[in-house]
Amino acid sequence: MSGRNRLAYLMAVLDSEFDYYAAPRFIKDLYRAIQMVTAVQCACFMAFLIAFRYWIGPTLLFVGFAMAPVVWFIVNLGVRMTLEFFMAVMSIRENIAEIRYIAQNANQHLNGRNTTTGKEDPR
């Protein structure tokens, strides 16, 4: 991350008026971290299988090697869907706020008030 992005991220986290959202940036970083953690867990599991291959036996060794990538994929898929759900909720909230702002300005305009000055239109 560049210096400007770090500053923007810090400002979004410390923004007390919630003008900027830190969660989308955080969710992207969190997803990358979860991918790495699950990959390390799968690698450790495979290393465990290799270390105890004589004790486990060839059948369980094969099943473990076949299942580790599948489990990694399913875990990452579940995490991704959960994080996308939160992103969708935030996007819906932003869209509703924008629609509310447009509706308020349209209502003021229809009632004869100038939206830039707040005074009555001379018409």
C-alpha positions as CSV (number, residue, x, y, z in Angstrom):
1,M,0.0,0.0,0.0
2,S,1.3,3.4,-0.8
3,G,1.6,6.2,1.7
4,R,-1.5,8.0,0.4
5,N,-3.5,4.8,0.6
6,R,-2.4,4.1,4.1
7,L,-3.3,7.7,5.1
8,A,-6.8,7.3,3.4
9,Y,-7.3,4.0,5.2
10,L,-6.4,5.5,8.6
11,M,-8.6,8.5,8.0
12,A,-11.5,6.2,7.0
13,V,-11.0,4.2,10.2
14,L,-10.8,7.3,12.4
15,D,-13.7,9.2,10.7
16,S,-16.2,9.9,13.4
17,E,-18.9,11.1,11.1
18,F,-18.9,8.0,8.9
19,D,-18.4,9.9,5.7
20,Y,-16.1,7.2,4.4
21,Y,-16.3,3.5,4.8
22,A,-13.3,1.6,6.0
23,A,-15.0,-1.8,5.8
24,P,-14.6,-2.4,2.0
25,R,-10.8,-1.9,2.3
26,F,-10.7,-4.0,5.5
27,I,-12.7,-6.8,3.9
28,K,-10.4,-7.0,1.0
29,D,-7.4,-7.3,3.3
30,L,-9.2,-9.7,5.6
31,Y,-10.0,-12.0,2.6
32,R,-6.4,-12.1,1.5
33,A,-5.3,-12.9,5.1
34,I,-7.9,-15.7,5.4
35,Q,-6.7,-17.2,2.1
36,M,-3.1,-17.2,3.3
37,V,-4.1,-18.7,6.7
38,T,-6.2,-21.5,5.2
39,A,-3.4,-22.2,2.6
40,V,-0.9,-22.6,5.5
41,Q,-3.3,-24.8,7.4
42,C,-3.7,-27.1,4.4
43,A,0.1,-27.2,3.9
44,C,0.6,-28.1,7.5
45,F,-2.1,-30.8,7.2
46,M,-0.3,-32.2,4.2
47,A,3.0,-32.1,5.9
48,F,1.5,-34.0,8.9
49,L,0.2,-36.6,6.4
50,I,3.6,-37.0,4.9
51,A,5.3,-37.2,8.3
52,F,3.0,-40.0,9.5
53,R,2.5,-41.7,6.1
54,Y,3.6,-45.1,7.4
55,W,1.3,-44.9,10.4
56,I,-1.7,-43.5,8.5
57,G,-1.5,-45.8,5.5
58,P,-1.7,-45.2,1.8
59,T,-5.5,-45.0,1.6
60,L,-5.8,-42.2,4.2
61,L,-2.8,-40.5,2.8
62,F,-4.5,-40.3,-0.7
63,V,-7.8,-39.2,0.9
64,G,-6.1,-36.5,2.9
65,F,-4.2,-35.2,-0.1
66,A,-7.4,-35.2,-2.2
67,M,-9.5,-33.5,0.5
68,A,-7.1,-30.7,1.6
69,P,-7.5,-28.6,-1.5
70,V,-11.3,-29.2,-1.6
71,V,-11.6,-28.1,2.1
72,W,-9.4,-25.1,1.3
73,F,-11.7,-24.2,-1.6
74,I,-14.9,-24.6,0.4
75,V,-13.7,-22.6,3.3
76,N,-12.6,-19.8,1.1
77,L,-15.9,-19.9,-0.8
78,G,-17.8,-19.6,2.4
79,V,-15.7,-16.8,3.7
80,R,-16.0,-15.0,0.3
81,M,-19.8,-15.3,0.3
82,T,-20.0,-14.0,3.9
83,L,-17.8,-11.0,3.1
84,E,-19.6,-10.3,-0.1
85,F,-22.9,-10.2,1.8
86,F,-21.5,-7.5,4.1
87,M,-20.2,-5.6,1.1
88,A,-23.7,-5.8,-0.5
89,V,-25.4,-4.6,2.7
90,M,-23.0,-1.6,2.7
91,S,-23.7,-0.9,-1.0
92,I,-27.4,-1.0,-0.4
93,R,-27.0,1.5,2.5
94,E,-25.0,3.8,0.3
95,N,-27.6,3.6,-2.5
96,I,-30.5,4.3,-0.1
97,A,-28.6,7.3,1.3
98,E,-28.1,8.6,-2.3
99,I,-31.8,8.1,-3.2
100,R,-32.9,9.8,0.0
101,Y,-30.6,12.8,-0.8
102,I,-32.0,13.0,-4.4
103,A,-35.6,12.7,-3.1
104,Q,-35.0,15.5,-0.5
105,N,-33.6,17.8,-3.2
106,A,-36.4,17.0,-5.6
107,N,-39.0,17.6,-2.8
108,Q,-37.4,21.0,-1.9
109,H,-37.4,22.0,-5.6
110,L,-41.1,21.0,-6.0
111,N,-42.0,23.0,-2.9
112,G,-40.5,26.1,-4.4
113,R,-37.3,26.3,-2.5
114,N,-33.9,26.8,-4.1
115,T,-31.7,23.9,-3.0
116,T,-28.5,25.9,-3.2
117,T,-29.5,28.9,-1.2
118,G,-32.5,27.5,0.8
119,K,-34.6,30.6,-0.2
120,E,-37.9,30.8,-2.1
121,D,-37.7,30.8,-5.9
122,P,-38.8,34.1,-7.3
123,R,-41.1,32.4,-9.9
